[in-house]
Amino acid sequence: MAKTTIKRPSEGEGAEEIRRAGSESVGNKGTISRREMLQALAAAGGAALIGSSTEAFAEGKFSGWPDRRGMLTDLTECVGCRTCEKACNQANKLPEPSVPFDEKSVFEQKRRPTASAYTVVNRYSELKSPVSPMYRKVQCNHCNEPSCASACPVNAYKKTPEGSVLYNADVCFGCRYCMVACPFYVPAYDYDSALQPKIVKCTLCYGRIIKGGIPACAEACPSGAVTFGKRSDLIKLARNKIQKNSKRYLEHIYGEYEVGGTSWLYISGVPFEQMDFPAALPEKPLVEQTKGFLSAVPLVLTMWPALLTMCYAATRNKEGKE
């Protein structure tokens, strides 16, 4: 897989042009003309667009890292015990939930992963299925070619050879493009920390995997609904289950091809859209849809801060005269 690289203009002639125009106009004339401001903005925009450079992830189906790991969730085996939620909570040292893990009233509403819950389980009762009710475990799907990484202007995300998609809070500046780019609506923003807000999500228990262990949710699952292993082996296991019991399963492995494939796979007895899985996703990665974010990033980082500085200076000068 080709690595996403972002080349951002450092200060750039565009930003310098704005600062120079601002300092000269305010310092020498006391006012900033509309024409001078537009000229400065044009210079900044052109320099930013010319200076930007992005290498997108390779398009098509991801074929690299054949030994990458993954998870297979058999939705017909999940019993809704929420043991996986508890194990994830403990493994990641997350705060205790407001609703205890053995409390079933939590299923009265559909939930999404949050800053304090990297995985959640939802119940679906009114389905025409051999198994009822059915439960869906929700977490980061660890895409083969993650759109969150292609949308991130500072490379805060990376896809590891082991299969995990990891996030580096140290370089993140909080733009939250990843939250918009994710086709599964997974990344959550931690608003509780006023000084260090960050994106949080499932890591596929990367720290355990690289030490030869398995993710906490798979280890704790009492029904065998969650299986950890090589992604290629999990696909074989899923196909074997489907072939042996065609009445129980749909002939569809969700995540095998969706958006270029994911490390988290699912098999089910009912159409996935009935359990709130995003439907009709393309087989190609969503890189093309996220390129638009990247083309605008240099403008945001170089032009707008300087523009706001100019506006502030002009306003302050006007107030001083009054």
Helices and strands as residue ranges (DSSP letters): E 5-7, H 12-24, I 25-29, H 34-51, E 53-55, E 69-74, H 83-91, G 104-108, E 120-124, E 134-138, H 147-151, E 157-159, E 165-167, H 177-181, E 188-190, E 198-200, H 206-209, H 216-220, E 226-230, H 231-244, G 258-260, E 264-267, G 272-275, H 287-298, I 299-303, H 304-321
